[in-house]
Amino acid sequence: MTDHARDLASVRDATERLLTAVAKMDNAAVTEPSRLPGWSRGHVLAHLARNADALVNVLEGRPMYVSGEARDADIERDAPRPLDDQLADVRESAADFQEAAAVPADWSRAVELRNGVTDSASRVPFRRWVEVELHHVDLGIGYELEDLPAEFTEREIDFLADRFTGHPDVPHTRLTDGTRAWSTGRAAGEAEITVTGSPADLLGWLAGRRDGSGLTVEGGTLPSLPPL
């Protein structure tokens, strides 16, 4: 069972790592491209702040975003801000999320996220942890997939492998780092593809952060994964 309180502590730690790293940047660095196509580092930081606000909405029973258009407009509005404003916003919105999550509640209840996706409230802290860790990597400021906590990497591989399970466009695929194994894609019944690599490379491919060139593939070619 998901331990939401433990995940909230992990979110706090990840947020502090990110804030410490970002504080070493300057205003010019904020405007430079991130690793996400079309987004500056300012876009990434603005998204992190607005995502925290959105997850407060989720926990409090409101729509995550007013609309997809409003979400995108808010990020575009906030992206050009100077470093100090970005830092303050990420810090304050993160504190608001922690405060909302500290309110006694039924953590087994179902909540609604974007695009009609539902999940258990207990998994919302892990979803926030994913945002903070992966977008820290996306900033391109020295924090890499190999630097992610081992527990986080394993759980995110679990999550993404499950997300693609049953997808009609993904062949039945076995993933392994040589010690652990996961299964994803269509149900068994056809030739199985085995993809082997380090946890960081497996996560990078599943999360769309790496092209899979560091992976070894047997039984076919590396599957093309649909967008997250």
N, C-alpha and C positions, 0 to 999 in steps of 0.2 A: 504494500500500500504506500502511496506517495506521502512523504513526510513534509508537509507544506512548511512547517516551522523551520526545519533544517534547510529547506530550499531558500526560504527568506533570508536566512543567515548567509547562505552562499551568494545570494543576490547582493547583499550588503558588501560582502568582500569583493565581489567582481566589480561593483560600482566604484568602490574606493580605488581599486587597481586602475580602472579606466580614468577616473578623475585625476589621480596622481600623474598618470602618463600624459594626459591632455594638458595639464597645467604647465608642462615643459614646452609646449608649442608657443607660437606667437600668432599675431593676427594674420600675417601673410600665410602661414601654414594652414590656417583654418580654411582659406579660400582655395587651396590646392586640391587637385582631384583625389578622391578616395579610390579604393579598389572596386567600387560599385559603379558600373557604367552610367555616366551622366550625372553622378552625384559628387559634389565636393565633400571635404571633411565636415564642413558646416551643415550640409544636408544630413549627414549621418548623425551628427550630434543633435540637430533639431528633431530628427526622427526618434531618437532615443528618448528625448524629453516628452514628445507628444505621445509616444507609445506608453510611457508611464502613466500619463493622464488617461489614456484610453483604457488601460487595464484597471485603473481606479473606477472608471465607468462600469466596466464589466463586473467588478466585485460588488458594486453598489446597485446593480440591476438596471443600468441604463445601456443604451446602444453603445458599442465600442467607439464608433465614429458616427458623426452626423451623416456623412456620406463619404464615398471614396474620393470624390472631388474635393470636399472640404479637407480631408486628410492631406491630400497632395498640396492643396493651397497653403495649409498651415506650415508644412515643411518648407515650401518655397519662400514663404514669408520670413521664416526664422533662420534660414540657412545663411544669409549674408552677415549676421550679427558678429561683432568682435568677440574675441576669445573669452573675456571676462563674463560677458552676457551669456555665452554658451555654457560656460562652466556653472554659473549660478542657476541656470534653467535646468540643466541635467541634475544638479545636486538637489534642488528644491522639489522637482517633480519626482525624483527617486524617494525623497523623504515622504512626500504625500502618498506614494504607493505603499511604502512600509507602514504608514499610519493607517491607511485604509485596510491593510491586511492584518493589522493588529486588533481590529474590532472583532469581538466574539461572533462567530457565525457558524452555519452548517457547511463545513468544508466538503461534504459529500454531495451538495446540491449541484445541479447542472447549470452552467452559465453559457451565454452565447457570445461568440467572438465575431470576427469578420465573415462576411459572405455566408452567414447562416451556420457556420461551424459551431458545434457545441462540444463542451468538455466538462469534466469535473472541476469545481472551483479549486480543489486541492492541487490541480496541475497548473494553475495560473502562475504561481511563483516560479515554477520551472520554466514556463514559457518566457517569463521576464528574464530569467537567467540566460536563456538562449539568446535573447536580443542583446543583452549587455556583452556577453562573451564574443559572439560572432561579429558584432559591429565594432568591437574593439579591434579585432583582427582586420576588419574592413577599412579602418582608418589608415592602415599602412604606416604605423609609427613605431614598429619594432616588436609588436606583440603578434605571434604567429600561432597557427593551429597546434604546433608542437608545444606551445606554452600553456595550452588550456589544461585545467585540472583533469586528471585521468578519469575521475568519476563522471565529470561532465561529458567528456568525449564519449565514454561508453554509453551513457544514457541517451545522448543525442543520436548516436548511431542506432540504438534501439528504437528511438522515436521515429527517425527517418526511414529505417527499414520497414517499420510497421506502416508508415504512411504510404509507402509505395506497394505494400502487399496487396495483391488482388488487382493492381492496375493493369488494364488490358494491353497497354502499350509497353509494358516492361516485362521481358521474359523472366521465367523462373530463374532466380539468381541466388547463389550462396556466397556470402561475404565472410571473409576470415582474416584475422590478423596473425594467424599461426597458432593462436591460443584459444580465442573465442570465435564463435561462428554465429551468423545471422542468416535469415532467409528473407527474400523479398520478391516482388513481382508476381506474375501469374502463378496459379497453383501448379504443383508438380504434375508431370504427365508428358513432358517434353524433355529434350536434352537440356541438362542443367549447365548453366554457366557458373564458373567459380571465379570470383574476383578476390585476389589476395593483396594485402598491403598493410602498411603501418596504420594504427588507429587514426593518425592525423590525415593521412592520404585518403582513407576510406571516408572519414567525415567530410573532408574537403570536397570529394566527388559527390557524395550524397547531398551536400548542402549547396552545391553549385559554386563552390569557392576554388576548386581545382578541376582541371580537365581530365584527370584520371591517368595522366602519363606516368605517374609513379606507381601504378598498379599493375599486377600481373593477371592476365585473363586466360582461362582455359575453357574449352568447350564452345568457343564462339568469339564474337567481338564484344567490346565493352558496351553495355546497353546505353542508349540515350535516355536520360531521365527527363520527365516533364517538369515544367517550372514549379517551384514551391508556391 
